[in-house]
């Protein structure tokens, strides 16, 4: 009986530690931007709320940030994600006090992982004047 219990504990340990051991990290797909909204806060500042989905496997492979990018490619703001979200998928985070020039009526959101870097897929987000409701857009493909 003790040998069987020992094998059970080793199997449970292997399952629990699997994501930390390396090969499992290779199965995580690209980070996906599920949704994004923008709210004008006044004086040219905006708050962006972005929902990401990624098969975070732990510290070795996780979604670690997203950026708000102007149509000309300038980075207007970056939201750093400081830890994996293994058990919280998808997850939503916001970034406030992003200054958007009045001439810009749309931005692009780009996500990043600590393993692959910046995703090639962007999410186009139209910006509405402050007097209107928050903007909601769709991913670009």
LUMBA-970502 format. One record per atom (N, C-alpha, C): residue number from 1; residue in three letters; atom name; x, y, z. Coordinates in steps of 0.05 Angstrom, whole numbers, plus 32768, in hexadecimal, padded with zeros to 4 digits. Each point is the difference from the previous one (the first is absolute). Example, Ala and Ser with C-alpha at 12.3 -4.5 7.8 and 13.67 -1.06 7.14 Angstrom:
BEGIN
{rovo 1, "ALA", "N", {8108, 7F8E, 809C}}
{rovo 1, "ALA", "CA", {7FEE, 8018, 8000}}
{rovo 1, "ALA", "C", {8012, 8018, 8000}}
{rovo 2, "SER", "N", {7FF9, 8015, 7FF2}}
{rovo 2, "SER", "CA", {8010, 8018, 8001}}
{rovo 2, "SER", "C", {7FF1, 8016, 800E}}
% end
This chain:
BEGIN
{rovo 1, "UNK", "N", {8010, 7FE8, 8000}}
{rovo 1, "UNK", "CA", {7FF0, 8018, 8000}}
{rovo 1, "UNK", "C", {8011, 8019, 8000}}
{rovo 2, "UNK", "N", {8016, 8002, 800F}}
{rovo 2, "UNK", "CA", {8010, 8019, 8000}}
{rovo 2, "UNK", "C", {800B, 8005, 7FE4}}
{rovo 3, "UNK", "N", {8008, 7FEC, 7FF1}}
{rovo 3, "UNK", "CA", {800B, 8004, 7FE5}}
{rovo 3, "UNK", "C", {7FEB, 800D, 7FEE}}
{rovo 4, "UNK", "N", {7FE7, 7FF6, 8002}}
{rovo 4, "UNK", "CA", {7FEB, 800B, 7FF0}}
{rovo 4, "UNK", "C", {7FFA, 801D, 8007}}
{rovo 5, "UNK", "N", {8000, 8006, 8019}}
{rovo 5, "UNK", "CA", {7FFC, 801B, 800A}}
{rovo 5, "UNK", "C", {8016, 8012, 7FF6}}
{rovo 6, "UNK", "N", {8018, 7FF6, 8000}}
{rovo 6, "UNK", "CA", {8017, 800F, 7FF6}}
{rovo 6, "UNK", "C", {7FFD, 8007, 7FE3}}
{rovo 7, "UNK", "N", {7FF8, 7FEC, 7FEF}}
{rovo 7, "UNK", "CA", {7FFC, 8004, 7FE3}}
{rovo 7, "UNK", "C", {7FEA, 8015, 7FFC}}
{rovo 8, "UNK", "N", {7FEB, 7FFF, 8010}}
{rovo 8, "UNK", "CA", {7FEA, 8013, 7FFD}}
{rovo 8, "UNK", "C", {800A, 801C, 8006}}
{rovo 9, "UNK", "N", {800F, 8003, 8015}}
{rovo 9, "UNK", "CA", {800B, 801B, 8007}}
{rovo 9, "UNK", "C", {8013, 800A, 7FEA}}
{rovo 10, "UNK", "N", {8010, 7FEE, 7FF5}}
{rovo 10, "UNK", "CA", {8013, 8009, 7FEB}}
{rovo 10, "UNK", "C", {7FF0, 8008, 7FE7}}
{rovo 11, "UNK", "N", {7FEB, 7FF2, 7FF9}}
{rovo 11, "UNK", "CA", {7FEF, 8007, 7FE9}}
{rovo 11, "UNK", "C", {7FF3, 801B, 8005}}
{rovo 12, "UNK", "N", {7FF5, 8004, 8018}}
{rovo 12, "UNK", "CA", {7FF4, 801A, 8007}}
{rovo 12, "UNK", "C", {8014, 8017, 7FFE}}
{rovo 13, "UNK", "N", {8018, 7FFB, 8009}}
{rovo 13, "UNK", "CA", {8015, 8014, 7FFF}}
{rovo 13, "UNK", "C", {8007, 8007, 7FE3}}
{rovo 14, "UNK", "N", {8002, 7FEC, 7FEF}}
{rovo 14, "UNK", "CA", {8006, 8004, 7FE4}}
{rovo 14, "UNK", "C", {7FEB, 8011, 7FF3}}
{rovo 15, "UNK", "N", {7FE7, 7FFB, 8006}}
{rovo 15, "UNK", "CA", {7FEA, 8010, 7FF4}}
{rovo 15, "UNK", "C", {8002, 801C, 800A}}
{rovo 16, "UNK", "N", {8004, 8004, 801A}}
{rovo 16, "UNK", "CA", {8001, 801B, 800B}}
{rovo 16, "UNK", "C", {8018, 8010, 7FF6}}
{rovo 17, "UNK", "N", {8017, 7FF3, 7FFC}}
{rovo 17, "UNK", "CA", {8018, 800E, 7FF8}}
{rovo 17, "UNK", "C", {8004, 8001, 7FE2}}
{rovo 18, "UNK", "N", {7FF0, 7FF1, 7FF1}}
{rovo 18, "UNK", "CA", {8003, 7FFE, 7FE3}}
{rovo 18, "UNK", "C", {8005, 801B, 7FF3}}
{rovo 19, "UNK", "N", {7FEF, 8014, 8004}}
{rovo 19, "UNK", "CA", {8004, 8019, 7FF2}}
{rovo 19, "UNK", "C", {801B, 800E, 8007}}
{rovo 20, "UNK", "N", {800B, 7FF9, 8016}}
{rovo 20, "UNK", "CA", {801A, 800D, 8008}}
{rovo 20, "UNK", "C", {8018, 7FF1, 7FF4}}
{rovo 21, "UNK", "N", {7FFC, 7FE9, 7FF4}}
{rovo 21, "UNK", "CA", {8016, 7FF0, 7FF7}}
{rovo 21, "UNK", "C", {8009, 8005, 7FE4}}
{rovo 22, "UNK", "N", {7FF2, 8011, 7FF1}}
{rovo 22, "UNK", "CA", {800A, 8008, 7FE6}}
{rovo 22, "UNK", "C", {7FEF, 7FF7, 7FE9}}
{rovo 23, "UNK", "N", {7FFE, 7FE6, 7FF9}}
{rovo 23, "UNK", "CA", {7FF3, 7FF8, 7FE7}}
{rovo 23, "UNK", "C", {7FE3, 800A, 7FFF}}
{rovo 24, "UNK", "N", {7FF2, 8001, 8016}}
{rovo 24, "UNK", "CA", {7FE4, 8009, 7FFF}}
{rovo 24, "UNK", "C", {7FFE, 801D, 7FF8}}
{rovo 25, "UNK", "N", {8015, 8010, 8004}}
{rovo 25, "UNK", "CA", {7FFF, 801C, 7FF8}}
{rovo 25, "UNK", "C", {7FFE, 8003, 7FE2}}
{rovo 26, "UNK", "N", {8009, 7FEC, 7FF1}}
{rovo 26, "UNK", "CA", {8000, 8002, 7FE3}}
{rovo 26, "UNK", "C", {7FE3, 7FFD, 7FF5}}
{rovo 27, "UNK", "N", {7FED, 7FF6, 8010}}
{rovo 27, "UNK", "CA", {7FE5, 7FFD, 7FF6}}
{rovo 27, "UNK", "C", {7FEF, 8019, 8002}}
{rovo 28, "UNK", "N", {8009, 8014, 800E}}
{rovo 28, "UNK", "CA", {7FF1, 8019, 8003}}
{rovo 28, "UNK", "C", {7FFF, 800E, 7FE5}}
{rovo 29, "UNK", "N", {7FE8, 8007, 7FF7}}
{rovo 29, "UNK", "CA", {7FFD, 800D, 7FE7}}
{rovo 29, "UNK", "C", {8005, 801E, 8002}}
{rovo 30, "UNK", "N", {7FFB, 800F, 7FEB}}
{rovo 30, "UNK", "CA", {8004, 801D, 8001}}
{rovo 30, "UNK", "C", {7FEC, 800D, 8013}}
{rovo 31, "UNK", "N", {8007, 8018, 8009}}
{rovo 31, "UNK", "CA", {7FEE, 800F, 8011}}
{rovo 31, "UNK", "C", {7FEA, 800B, 7FEE}}
{rovo 32, "UNK", "N", {7FE7, 8000, 800B}}
{rovo 32, "UNK", "CA", {7FE9, 800A, 7FF1}}
{rovo 32, "UNK", "C", {7FF4, 8017, 800F}}
{rovo 33, "UNK", "N", {7FFA, 8015, 7FF1}}
{rovo 33, "UNK", "CA", {7FF1, 8017, 800B}}
{rovo 33, "UNK", "C", {7FE2, 7FFA, 7FFC}}
{rovo 34, "UNK", "N", {7FF3, 7FFA, 8016}}
{rovo 34, "UNK", "CA", {7FE3, 7FF8, 7FFE}}
{rovo 34, "UNK", "C", {7FEF, 8018, 7FFC}}
{rovo 35, "UNK", "N", {8005, 8016, 800E}}
{rovo 35, "UNK", "CA", {7FF1, 8019, 7FFD}}
{rovo 35, "UNK", "C", {8010, 8017, 800B}}
{rovo 36, "UNK", "N", {7FF8, 8018, 7FF8}}
{rovo 36, "UNK", "CA", {800C, 8019, 8009}}
{rovo 36, "UNK", "C", {7FEC, 8016, 7FFF}}
{rovo 37, "UNK", "N", {8002, 8012, 8014}}
{rovo 37, "UNK", "CA", {7FEF, 8018, 8000}}
{rovo 37, "UNK", "C", {8011, 8018, 8007}}
{rovo 38, "UNK", "N", {7FF6, 8017, 7FF9}}
{rovo 38, "UNK", "CA", {800E, 8019, 8006}}
{rovo 38, "UNK", "C", {7FEB, 8014, 800B}}
{rovo 39, "UNK", "N", {8009, 800E, 8014}}
{rovo 39, "UNK", "CA", {7FEE, 8015, 800C}}
{rovo 39, "UNK", "C", {8010, 801A, 8003}}
{rovo 40, "UNK", "N", {7FF4, 8015, 7FF4}}
{rovo 40, "UNK", "CA", {800D, 801A, 8003}}
{rovo 40, "UNK", "C", {7FFC, 800B, 801C}}
{rovo 41, "UNK", "N", {8016, 8007, 800C}}
{rovo 41, "UNK", "CA", {8000, 800B, 801C}}
{rovo 41, "UNK", "C", {8000, 801E, 8001}}
{rovo 42, "UNK", "N", {8004, 800D, 7FE9}}
{rovo 42, "UNK", "CA", {8002, 801D, 7FFF}}
{rovo 42, "UNK", "C", {801C, 800A, 7FFD}}
{rovo 43, "UNK", "N", {8003, 8018, 7FF7}}
{rovo 43, "UNK", "CA", {801B, 800D, 7FFC}}
{rovo 43, "UNK", "C", {8012, 7FEF, 7FEF}}
{rovo 44, "UNK", "N", {7FF5, 7FF0, 7FED}}
{rovo 44, "UNK", "CA", {8010, 7FF0, 7FEE}}
{rovo 44, "UNK", "C", {800A, 7FE6, 800B}}
{rovo 45, "UNK", "N", {7FF8, 7FF9, 8018}}
{rovo 45, "UNK", "CA", {8008, 7FE6, 800C}}
{rovo 45, "UNK", "C", {7FEA, 7FEB, 7FFE}}
{rovo 46, "UNK", "N", {8008, 7FE7, 7FFC}}
{rovo 46, "UNK", "CA", {7FEE, 7FEA, 7FFD}}
{rovo 46, "UNK", "C", {8008, 7FE9, 8012}}
{rovo 47, "UNK", "N", {7FEC, 7FF0, 8006}}
{rovo 47, "UNK", "CA", {8004, 7FE6, 800F}}
{rovo 47, "UNK", "C", {7FF9, 7FEA, 7FED}}
{rovo 48, "UNK", "N", {8013, 7FED, 7FFD}}
{rovo 48, "UNK", "CA", {7FFC, 7FE8, 7FEF}}
{rovo 48, "UNK", "C", {7FFD, 7FE8, 8012}}
{rovo 49, "UNK", "N", {7FEC, 7FEF, 7FF9}}
{rovo 49, "UNK", "CA", {7FFC, 7FE7, 800E}}
{rovo 49, "UNK", "C", {8001, 7FE9, 7FEB}}
{rovo 50, "UNK", "N", {8012, 7FED, 8005}}
{rovo 50, "UNK", "CA", {8006, 7FEB, 7FED}}
{rovo 50, "UNK", "C", {7FFD, 7FE5, 800D}}
{rovo 51, "UNK", "N", {7FF3, 7FEE, 7FF2}}
{rovo 51, "UNK", "CA", {7FFD, 7FE4, 800A}}
{rovo 51, "UNK", "C", {8012, 7FEE, 7FEE}}
{rovo 52, "UNK", "N", {8012, 7FF1, 800D}}
{rovo 52, "UNK", "CA", {8012, 7FEE, 7FF2}}
{rovo 52, "UNK", "C", {7FFA, 7FE3, 8007}}
{rovo 53, "UNK", "N", {8006, 7FEF, 7FED}}
{rovo 53, "UNK", "CA", {8000, 7FE3, 8005}}
{rovo 53, "UNK", "C", {801A, 7FF4, 7FF7}}
{rovo 54, "UNK", "N", {800D, 7FF1, 8011}}
{rovo 54, "UNK", "CA", {8019, 7FF3, 7FF9}}
{rovo 54, "UNK", "C", {8003, 7FE7, 8012}}
{rovo 55, "UNK", "N", {800A, 7FEB, 7FF5}}
{rovo 55, "UNK", "CA", {8004, 7FE8, 8010}}
{rovo 55, "UNK", "C", {801A, 8003, 8011}}
{rovo 56, "UNK", "N", {7FFF, 8012, 8013}}
{rovo 56, "UNK", "CA", {8017, 8004, 8012}}
{rovo 56, "UNK", "C", {8007, 7FE6, 800D}}
{rovo 57, "UNK", "N", {8019, 7FF9, 8000}}
{rovo 57, "UNK", "CA", {8009, 7FE7, 800D}}
{rovo 57, "UNK", "C", {800F, 8005, 801A}}
{rovo 58, "UNK", "N", {8004, 8019, 8007}}
{rovo 58, "UNK", "CA", {800F, 8007, 8017}}
{rovo 58, "UNK", "C", {8014, 8016, 7FF9}}
{rovo 59, "UNK", "N", {8014, 8003, 8011}}
{rovo 59, "UNK", "CA", {8014, 8016, 7FFC}}
{rovo 59, "UNK", "C", {8010, 7FFC, 7FE6}}
{rovo 60, "UNK", "N", {8002, 7FE8, 7FF6}}
{rovo 60, "UNK", "CA", {8010, 7FFC, 7FE8}}
{rovo 60, "UNK", "C", {7FF2, 8009, 7FE7}}
{rovo 61, "UNK", "N", {7FE5, 8003, 8000}}
{rovo 61, "UNK", "CA", {7FF2, 8008, 7FE8}}
{rovo 61, "UNK", "C", {7FE4, 800B, 8008}}
{rovo 62, "UNK", "N", {7FFE, 801B, 7FFD}}
{rovo 62, "UNK", "CA", {7FE7, 800D, 8007}}
{rovo 62, "UNK", "C", {7FFD, 801A, 7FF1}}
{rovo 63, "UNK", "N", {7FE7, 8009, 7FFD}}
{rovo 63, "UNK", "CA", {7FFA, 801A, 7FF4}}
{rovo 63, "UNK", "C", {800A, 8015, 8014}}
{rovo 64, "UNK", "N", {8013, 8011, 7FF7}}
{rovo 64, "UNK", "CA", {800C, 8013, 8012}}
{rovo 64, "UNK", "C", {7FFC, 801D, 7FFA}}
{rovo 65, "UNK", "N", {7FEE, 8006, 7FEC}}
{rovo 65, "UNK", "CA", {7FFA, 801C, 7FFC}}
{rovo 65, "UNK", "C", {7FEF, 8005, 7FE7}}
{rovo 66, "UNK", "N", {7FF7, 8019, 7FFD}}
{rovo 66, "UNK", "CA", {7FF3, 8009, 7FE8}}
{rovo 66, "UNK", "C", {8005, 801E, 7FFD}}
{rovo 67, "UNK", "N", {7FFD, 8009, 7FE7}}
{rovo 67, "UNK", "CA", {8006, 801C, 7FFA}}
{rovo 67, "UNK", "C", {7FEA, 800D, 7FF0}}
{rovo 68, "UNK", "N", {7FFE, 801A, 8003}}
{rovo 68, "UNK", "CA", {7FEE, 8011, 7FF0}}
{rovo 68, "UNK", "C", {8011, 800E, 7FEC}}
{rovo 69, "UNK", "N", {7FFA, 7FFC, 7FE6}}
{rovo 69, "UNK", "CA", {8011, 8009, 7FEB}}
{rovo 69, "UNK", "C", {7FF1, 8013, 7FED}}
{rovo 70, "UNK", "N", {800B, 8017, 7FF9}}
{rovo 70, "UNK", "CA", {7FF4, 8012, 7FEE}}
{rovo 70, "UNK", "C", {8002, 7FF5, 7FE3}}
{rovo 71, "UNK", "N", {7FEF, 800A, 7FEE}}
{rovo 71, "UNK", "CA", {8001, 7FF7, 7FE4}}
{rovo 71, "UNK", "C", {801B, 8003, 7FF3}}
{rovo 72, "UNK", "N", {8010, 8014, 8009}}
{rovo 72, "UNK", "CA", {801B, 8004, 7FF4}}
{rovo 72, "UNK", "C", {8015, 7FEE, 800D}}
{rovo 73, "UNK", "N", {7FF8, 7FEF, 8013}}
{rovo 73, "UNK", "CA", {8013, 7FED, 800D}}
{rovo 73, "UNK", "C", {800B, 8009, 801B}}
{rovo 74, "UNK", "N", {7FFA, 8019, 8008}}
{rovo 74, "UNK", "CA", {800A, 800A, 801A}}
{rovo 74, "UNK", "C", {7FF2, 7FF0, 8016}}
{rovo 75, "UNK", "N", {8010, 7FF9, 8014}}
{rovo 75, "UNK", "CA", {7FF4, 7FF3, 8018}}
{rovo 75, "UNK", "C", {7FF7, 8016, 8013}}
{rovo 76, "UNK", "N", {7FE6, 7FFF, 8006}}
{rovo 76, "UNK", "CA", {7FF4, 8015, 8011}}
{rovo 76, "UNK", "C", {7FFE, 7FF7, 801D}}
{rovo 77, "UNK", "N", {8001, 7FE6, 8005}}
{rovo 77, "UNK", "CA", {7FFE, 7FF6, 801B}}
{rovo 77, "UNK", "C", {8005, 7FE2, 8001}}
{rovo 78, "UNK", "N", {800C, 7FF6, 8016}}
{rovo 78, "UNK", "CA", {8005, 7FE4, 8003}}
{rovo 78, "UNK", "C", {7FF6, 7FF7, 801B}}
{rovo 79, "UNK", "N", {7FF2, 7FEA, 8000}}
{rovo 79, "UNK", "CA", {7FF6, 7FF4, 801A}}
{rovo 79, "UNK", "C", {8011, 7FE7, 8004}}
{rovo 80, "UNK", "N", {8011, 8001, 8014}}
{rovo 80, "UNK", "CA", {8011, 7FE9, 8008}}
{rovo 80, "UNK", "C", {7FF0, 7FED, 8011}}
{rovo 81, "UNK", "N", {8003, 7FE7, 7FFB}}
{rovo 81, "UNK", "CA", {7FF3, 7FEB, 8010}}
{rovo 81, "UNK", "C", {8016, 7FF1, 800E}}
{rovo 82, "UNK", "N", {8001, 8001, 801A}}
{rovo 82, "UNK", "CA", {8017, 7FF9, 8010}}
{rovo 82, "UNK", "C", {8000, 7FE3, 800A}}
{rovo 83, "UNK", "N", {7FEB, 7FF0, 7FF9}}
{rovo 83, "UNK", "CA", {8000, 7FE4, 8009}}
{rovo 83, "UNK", "C", {7FEE, 7FF0, 7FEE}}
{rovo 84, "UNK", "N", {8003, 7FE6, 7FFF}}
{rovo 84, "UNK", "CA", {7FEF, 7FEF, 7FF0}}
{rovo 84, "UNK", "C", {7FE3, 7FFF, 800A}}
{rovo 85, "UNK", "N", {7FEE, 7FFA, 7FEE}}
{rovo 85, "UNK", "CA", {7FE3, 7FFD, 8007}}
{rovo 85, "UNK", "C", {7FF7, 7FE4, 7FF8}}
{rovo 86, "UNK", "N", {800D, 7FEC, 800C}}
{rovo 86, "UNK", "CA", {7FFB, 7FE4, 7FF9}}
{rovo 86, "UNK", "C", {7FE3, 7FF8, 8005}}
{rovo 87, "UNK", "N", {7FF5, 8008, 8016}}
{rovo 87, "UNK", "CA", {7FE5, 7FF8, 8008}}
{rovo 87, "UNK", "C", {7FEB, 8016, 7FFC}}
{rovo 88, "UNK", "N", {8008, 8015, 7FF2}}
{rovo 88, "UNK", "CA", {7FED, 8016, 7FFB}}
{rovo 88, "UNK", "C", {8000, 8007, 7FE2}}
{rovo 89, "UNK", "N", {7FF0, 7FF1, 7FF1}}
{rovo 89, "UNK", "CA", {8000, 8004, 7FE3}}
{rovo 89, "UNK", "C", {7FE3, 8000, 7FF7}}
{rovo 90, "UNK", "N", {7FF9, 8012, 7FEE}}
{rovo 90, "UNK", "CA", {8010, 8018, 7FF9}}
{rovo 90, "UNK", "C", {8001, 8013, 8018}}
{rovo 91, "UNK", "N", {8011, 8015, 7FFE}}
{rovo 91, "UNK", "CA", {8002, 8013, 8015}}
{rovo 91, "UNK", "C", {8000, 801C, 7FF5}}
{rovo 92, "UNK", "N", {7FF7, 8014, 8010}}
{rovo 92, "UNK", "CA", {7FFD, 801B, 7FF7}}
{rovo 92, "UNK", "C", {8010, 8013, 8011}}
{rovo 93, "UNK", "N", {800E, 8012, 7FF4}}
{rovo 93, "UNK", "CA", {8010, 8015, 800E}}
{rovo 93, "UNK", "C", {7FFC, 801A, 7FF2}}
{rovo 94, "UNK", "N", {8003, 8016, 800F}}
{rovo 94, "UNK", "CA", {7FFD, 801B, 7FF5}}
{rovo 94, "UNK", "C", {8019, 8010, 8002}}
{rovo 95, "UNK", "N", {8001, 8015, 7FEF}}
{rovo 95, "UNK", "CA", {8016, 8013, 8000}}
{rovo 95, "UNK", "C", {7FF4, 801C, 7FFE}}
{rovo 96, "UNK", "N", {8005, 8010, 8014}}
{rovo 96, "UNK", "CA", {7FF5, 801B, 8001}}
{rovo 96, "UNK", "C", {8014, 8015, 7FF8}}
{rovo 97, "UNK", "N", {7FF6, 8019, 7FFC}}
{rovo 97, "UNK", "CA", {8011, 8017, 7FFB}}
{rovo 97, "UNK", "C", {8011, 7FFD, 7FE6}}
{rovo 98, "UNK", "N", {7FF4, 7FF4, 7FEC}}
{rovo 98, "UNK", "CA", {800E, 7FFE, 7FE6}}
{rovo 98, "UNK", "C", {7FF8, 8018, 7FF0}}
{rovo 99, "UNK", "N", {8014, 8010, 7FF9}}
{rovo 99, "UNK", "CA", {7FFB, 8019, 7FF2}}
{rovo 99, "UNK", "C", {7FFD, 7FFA, 7FE2}}
{rovo 100, "UNK", "N", {7FE9, 8008, 7FF5}}
{rovo 100, "UNK", "CA", {7FFA, 7FFB, 7FE4}}
{rovo 100, "UNK", "C", {7FFC, 801B, 7FF3}}
{rovo 101, "UNK", "N", {8010, 8007, 7FEB}}
{rovo 101, "UNK", "CA", {7FFC, 801A, 7FF2}}
{rovo 101, "UNK", "C", {7FE4, 8001, 7FF4}}
{rovo 102, "UNK", "N", {7FF4, 8017, 7FFF}}
{rovo 102, "UNK", "CA", {7FE4, 8003, 7FF5}}
{rovo 102, "UNK", "C", {7FFE, 7FF8, 7FE3}}
{rovo 103, "UNK", "N", {8016, 7FFF, 7FF1}}
{rovo 103, "UNK", "CA", {7FFF, 7FF9, 7FE4}}
{rovo 103, "UNK", "C", {7FFE, 7FE2, 7FFC}}
{rovo 104, "UNK", "N", {8003, 7FF0, 8014}}
{rovo 104, "UNK", "CA", {7FFF, 7FE3, 7FFE}}
{rovo 104, "UNK", "C", {7FE4, 7FF6, 8006}}
{rovo 105, "UNK", "N", {7FF4, 7FF1, 7FED}}
{rovo 105, "UNK", "CA", {7FE5, 7FF6, 8005}}
{rovo 105, "UNK", "C", {7FFF, 7FE1, 8001}}
{rovo 106, "UNK", "N", {8018, 7FF4, 7FFF}}
{rovo 106, "UNK", "CA", {8002, 7FE3, 8005}}
{rovo 106, "UNK", "C", {801C, 7FF9, 8009}}
{rovo 107, "UNK", "N", {8002, 7FEA, 800F}}
{rovo 107, "UNK", "CA", {801A, 7FF6, 8009}}
{rovo 107, "UNK", "C", {8000, 7FE2, 7FFC}}
{rovo 108, "UNK", "N", {8017, 7FF4, 8004}}
{rovo 108, "UNK", "CA", {8003, 7FE3, 7FFE}}
{rovo 108, "UNK", "C", {800B, 7FF6, 801A}}
{rovo 109, "UNK", "N", {7FF6, 7FE9, 8008}}
{rovo 109, "UNK", "CA", {800A, 7FF3, 8018}}
{rovo 109, "UNK", "C", {8010, 7FE8, 7FF7}}
{rovo 110, "UNK", "N", {8018, 7FFD, 800C}}
{rovo 110, "UNK", "CA", {8011, 7FE9, 7FF9}}
{rovo 110, "UNK", "C", {8008, 7FF4, 801B}}
{rovo 111, "UNK", "N", {7FFF, 7FE5, 8001}}
{rovo 111, "UNK", "CA", {8007, 7FF1, 8019}}
{rovo 111, "UNK", "C", {801B, 7FF3, 7FFD}}
{rovo 112, "UNK", "N", {800B, 7FF8, 8017}}
{rovo 112, "UNK", "CA", {801B, 7FF5, 8001}}
{rovo 112, "UNK", "C", {8001, 7FE9, 8014}}
{rovo 113, "UNK", "N", {8012, 7FED, 7FFB}}
{rovo 113, "UNK", "CA", {8006, 7FEB, 8013}}
{rovo 113, "UNK", "C", {801E, 8002, 8007}}
{rovo 114, "UNK", "N", {8007, 7FF5, 8016}}
{rovo 114, "UNK", "CA", {801C, 8001, 8008}}
{rovo 114, "UNK", "C", {8012, 7FEC, 7FF0}}
{rovo 115, "UNK", "N", {7FF3, 7FEF, 7FF0}}
{rovo 115, "UNK", "CA", {800F, 7FED, 7FF0}}
{rovo 115, "UNK", "C", {8002, 8008, 7FE3}}
{rovo 116, "UNK", "N", {7FE9, 8006, 7FF4}}
{rovo 116, "UNK", "CA", {7FFF, 8007, 7FE3}}
{rovo 116, "UNK", "C", {8004, 801D, 7FFB}}
{rovo 117, "UNK", "N", {7FFC, 8011, 8014}}
{rovo 117, "UNK", "CA", {8002, 801D, 7FFB}}
{rovo 117, "UNK", "C", {7FE5, 800B, 7FF6}}
{rovo 118, "UNK", "N", {8001, 8015, 7FF0}}
{rovo 118, "UNK", "CA", {7FE8, 800D, 7FF7}}
{rovo 118, "UNK", "C", {7FF2, 7FF0, 7FEB}}
{rovo 119, "UNK", "N", {7FE5, 7FFD, 8002}}
{rovo 119, "UNK", "CA", {7FF0, 7FF2, 7FED}}
{rovo 119, "UNK", "C", {7FFF, 800F, 7FE6}}
{rovo 120, "UNK", "N", {7FFD, 7FF2, 7FEA}}
{rovo 120, "UNK", "CA", {7FFD, 800D, 7FE6}}
{rovo 120, "UNK", "C", {7FE4, 800A, 7FFC}}
{rovo 121, "UNK", "N", {7FED, 7FF4, 800E}}
{rovo 121, "UNK", "CA", {7FE4, 8008, 7FFD}}
{rovo 121, "UNK", "C", {7FFA, 8019, 8011}}
{rovo 122, "UNK", "N", {7FF2, 8013, 7FF4}}
{rovo 122, "UNK", "CA", {7FF8, 8018, 800F}}
{rovo 122, "UNK", "C", {7FE1, 8000, 8001}}
{rovo 123, "UNK", "N", {7FF7, 8010, 8012}}
{rovo 123, "UNK", "CA", {7FE3, 8003, 8005}}
{rovo 123, "UNK", "C", {7FFA, 801E, 7FFB}}
{rovo 124, "UNK", "N", {7FF0, 8005, 7FEC}}
{rovo 124, "UNK", "CA", {7FF9, 801C, 7FF9}}
{rovo 124, "UNK", "C", {7FE9, 8009, 8012}}
{rovo 125, "UNK", "N", {8004, 8018, 800B}}
{rovo 125, "UNK", "CA", {7FED, 800B, 8013}}
{rovo 125, "UNK", "C", {7FFA, 801D, 7FF8}}
{rovo 126, "UNK", "N", {7FE7, 8005, 7FF7}}
{rovo 126, "UNK", "CA", {7FF8, 801B, 7FFA}}
{rovo 126, "UNK", "C", {7FFB, 8010, 8019}}
{rovo 127, "UNK", "N", {8007, 801A, 7FFF}}
{rovo 127, "UNK", "CA", {7FFC, 8011, 8017}}
{rovo 127, "UNK", "C", {7FEA, 8014, 7FFA}}
{rovo 128, "UNK", "N", {7FED, 8002, 8012}}
{rovo 128, "UNK", "CA", {7FEA, 8012, 7FFD}}
{rovo 128, "UNK", "C", {8005, 8019, 8011}}
{rovo 129, "UNK", "N", {7FF4, 8016, 7FF8}}
{rovo 129, "UNK", "CA", {8003, 8018, 8010}}
{rovo 129, "UNK", "C", {7FF6, 7FFC, 801D}}
{rovo 130, "UNK", "N", {800A, 800F, 8013}}
{rovo 130, "UNK", "CA", {7FF9, 7FFC, 801C}}
{rovo 130, "UNK", "C", {7FE3, 8000, 8007}}
{rovo 131, "UNK", "N", {7FEF, 800C, 7FEF}}
{rovo 131, "UNK", "CA", {7FE3, 8002, 8007}}
{rovo 131, "UNK", "C", {7FF2, 7FE6, 7FF9}}
{rovo 132, "UNK", "N", {800D, 7FED, 7FF4}}
{rovo 132, "UNK", "CA", {7FF3, 7FE7, 7FF9}}
{rovo 132, "UNK", "C", {8007, 7FE9, 8012}}
{rovo 133, "UNK", "N", {7FF4, 7FE9, 7FFB}}
{rovo 133, "UNK", "CA", {8005, 7FE8, 8010}}
{rovo 133, "UNK", "C", {801C, 7FF5, 7FFA}}
{rovo 134, "UNK", "N", {800A, 7FEE, 8010}}
{rovo 134, "UNK", "CA", {801A, 7FF3, 7FFB}}
{rovo 134, "UNK", "C", {8001, 7FF2, 7FE5}}
{rovo 135, "UNK", "N", {8017, 8000, 7FF3}}
{rovo 135, "UNK", "CA", {8004, 7FF3, 7FE7}}
{rovo 135, "UNK", "C", {8004, 7FE2, 8004}}
{rovo 136, "UNK", "N", {7FF5, 7FF1, 7FEE}}
{rovo 136, "UNK", "CA", {8005, 7FE3, 7FFF}}
{rovo 136, "UNK", "C", {8006, 7FF9, 7FE3}}
{rovo 137, "UNK", "N", {8014, 7FF0, 7FFC}}
{rovo 137, "UNK", "CA", {8008, 7FF9, 7FE4}}
{rovo 137, "UNK", "C", {8006, 7FE2, 7FFE}}
{rovo 138, "UNK", "N", {800B, 7FF8, 7FEA}}
{rovo 138, "UNK", "CA", {8006, 7FE4, 7FFB}}
{rovo 138, "UNK", "C", {801D, 7FFC, 7FF8}}
{rovo 139, "UNK", "N", {800B, 7FE8, 8003}}
{rovo 139, "UNK", "CA", {801B, 7FFB, 7FF8}}
{rovo 139, "UNK", "C", {8004, 8002, 7FE2}}
{rovo 140, "UNK", "N", {8018, 8009, 7FF8}}
{rovo 140, "UNK", "CA", {8007, 8000, 7FE4}}
{rovo 140, "UNK", "C", {800C, 7FE5, 7FFA}}
{rovo 141, "UNK", "N", {7FFB, 7FF6, 7FE9}}
{rovo 141, "UNK", "CA", {800B, 7FE6, 7FF8}}
{rovo 141, "UNK", "C", {8010, 8003, 7FE6}}
% end
